[in-house]
Amino acid sequence: MNIFGVGLPEMAVIGAVALLVFGPKRLPELGRTLGQTLKGFQSASKEFEREINKAMADPEQPDSDNEKDPLPPAQS
């Protein structure tokens, strides 16, 4: 098991230090908060990706108010 280059022994040390720093009562609360935050980022990322794909799939529609070319043709 290797997550972000951190193996199982390193994760055990990090968990032990977190247990010592935050205590057994606060650690589950921090885990839940971290999980909810990551889930929020994941859903926001999926929504952003969906909007980008939708914008790329739809051809650009010209404005109905301004159908003229915004730049005048070049004169020779």
Wavefront OBJ file of the C-alpha trace (Angstrom):
o trace
v 0.000 0.000 0.000
v 1.661 3.180 -1.192
v -0.295 6.444 -1.115
v 1.544 9.583 -2.294
v 4.873 7.834 -1.751
v 3.999 7.069 1.894
v 4.054 3.379 2.801
v 2.335 1.488 5.609
v 5.112 1.973 8.220
v 5.163 5.751 7.631
v 1.369 5.920 7.873
v 1.504 4.041 11.197
v 4.026 6.541 12.577
v 1.904 9.479 11.373
v -1.188 7.910 12.972
v 0.631 7.359 16.277
v 1.888 10.953 16.352
v -1.609 12.250 15.518
v -3.039 10.112 18.335
v -0.524 11.568 20.769
v -1.067 15.158 19.627
v -4.864 15.218 19.327
v -5.875 12.466 21.731
v -8.290 9.570 21.270
v -11.444 11.676 21.660
v -10.629 14.321 19.069
v -9.030 12.068 16.422
v -12.303 10.551 15.077
v -13.809 14.042 14.804
v -10.805 15.232 12.797
v -11.050 12.172 10.564
v -14.728 12.828 9.847
v -14.043 16.483 9.096
v -11.182 15.563 6.762
v -13.381 12.998 4.991
v -16.214 15.492 4.504
v -13.771 18.084 3.174
v -12.249 15.640 0.693
v -15.728 14.549 -0.423
v -16.667 18.198 -0.992
v -13.540 18.785 -3.063
v -14.235 15.642 -5.069
v -17.823 16.646 -5.872
v -16.737 20.195 -6.759
v -14.041 18.793 -9.028
v -16.516 16.507 -10.800
v -18.970 19.391 -11.247
v -16.217 21.614 -12.648
v -15.109 18.872 -15.053
v -18.718 18.320 -16.148
v -19.173 22.047 -16.861
v -15.907 22.215 -18.827
v -16.884 19.187 -20.921
v -20.332 20.674 -21.513
v -18.839 24.004 -22.612
v -16.406 22.267 -24.957
v -19.144 20.095 -26.484
v -21.540 22.977 -27.211
v -20.606 25.133 -30.199
v -20.261 28.779 -29.337
v -23.416 30.722 -30.065
v -23.035 34.332 -31.252
v -24.885 36.961 -29.262
v -28.297 37.722 -30.790
v -27.910 41.439 -29.945
v -24.543 41.782 -31.652
v -24.616 39.755 -34.853
v -22.123 42.026 -36.619
v -18.449 41.218 -36.676
v -16.900 43.226 -33.824
v -13.899 44.222 -35.978
v -14.418 46.065 -39.274
v -12.916 44.403 -42.361
v -9.379 45.431 -43.215
v -9.137 48.053 -45.959
v -6.632 47.628 -48.788
l 1 2 3 4 5 6 7 8 9 10 11 12 13 14 15 16 17 18 19 20 21 22 23 24 25 26 27 28 29 30 31 32 33 34 35 36 37 38 39 40 41 42 43 44 45 46 47 48 49 50 51 52 53 54 55 56 57 58 59 60 61 62 63 64 65 66 67 68 69 70 71 72 73 74 75 76
